[in-house]
């Protein structure tokens, strides 16, 4: 199962933000892929909002390339990282 990664901020002109994008992905038929939030803010409030919205994990920018690689590997095993 492949995951998707999107910055928590504005995605494009037709989607308000990644929270809306996640809702649209979850509304699609079939088993949804894990969706990862990526942001430059790691406040407790934002991390809680991300978790409650249903994101599989939160990666805080700047993200090291090695961490991204390790995270992608966890997606295939069905484990989460934050």
C-alpha positions as CSV (number, residue, x, y, z in Angstrom):
1,X,0.0,0.0,0.0
2,X,1.5,3.3,-1.0
3,X,1.1,6.4,1.2
4,X,0.7,10.0,0.3
5,X,2.6,13.0,1.7
6,X,1.3,16.5,1.7
7,X,2.2,19.7,3.5
8,X,-0.4,20.6,6.1
9,X,-0.7,24.1,4.4
10,X,-2.6,25.0,1.3
11,X,-2.4,22.2,-1.4
12,X,-3.8,24.0,-4.4
13,X,-6.5,26.5,-5.5
14,X,-9.3,23.9,-5.4
15,X,-8.5,22.4,-1.9
16,X,-8.3,24.6,1.1
17,X,-5.7,22.6,2.9
18,X,-4.4,19.1,3.6
19,X,-7.2,18.5,6.2
20,X,-9.7,18.9,3.4
21,X,-7.6,16.7,1.1
22,X,-7.6,14.0,3.7
23,X,-11.3,14.1,4.0
24,X,-11.6,13.8,0.2
25,X,-9.2,10.8,0.2
26,X,-11.1,9.1,3.0
27,X,-14.4,9.5,1.0
28,X,-13.0,7.5,-1.9
29,X,-14.2,3.9,-2.2
30,X,-11.8,1.1,-1.1
31,X,-9.2,1.0,1.6
32,X,-7.5,4.4,1.9
33,X,-3.7,4.6,1.9
34,X,-2.0,6.1,5.0
35,X,-1.6,9.9,4.6
36,X,1.3,11.7,6.2
37,X,1.2,15.3,7.4
38,X,4.4,17.4,6.9
39,X,4.7,20.8,8.5
40,X,7.2,23.3,9.8
41,X,5.3,23.6,13.1
42,X,5.3,21.0,15.8
43,X,3.2,22.6,18.5
44,X,1.2,20.3,20.7
45,X,-2.0,21.8,19.4
46,X,-1.0,21.2,15.7
47,X,0.2,17.7,16.4
48,X,-3.1,16.9,18.2
49,X,-5.1,18.3,15.3
50,X,-3.1,16.3,12.8
51,X,-3.6,13.1,14.8
52,X,-7.4,13.6,15.4
53,X,-7.9,14.4,11.7
54,X,-6.7,10.9,10.8
55,X,-3.2,11.4,9.4
56,X,-1.0,8.3,9.9
57,X,2.0,10.4,11.0
58,X,3.4,13.9,11.3
59,X,6.9,14.8,10.0
60,X,8.3,18.2,10.9
61,X,10.3,20.1,8.3
62,X,13.0,20.2,7.6
63,X,13.0,16.4,7.3
64,X,16.2,14.6,6.9
65,X,16.4,12.3,3.8
66,X,17.3,9.3,5.9
67,X,14.2,9.8,8.1
68,X,12.0,10.0,5.0
69,X,13.5,6.7,3.7
70,X,13.0,5.0,7.1
71,X,9.4,6.3,7.3
72,X,8.6,5.0,3.8
73,X,9.9,1.6,4.8
74,X,7.5,1.6,7.9
75,X,4.5,2.1,5.6
76,X,5.0,-1.3,4.1
77,X,5.1,-2.8,7.5
78,X,1.9,-1.0,8.7
79,X,3.7,0.8,11.5
80,X,3.5,4.5,12.4
81,X,6.1,7.0,13.3
82,X,5.7,10.6,14.4
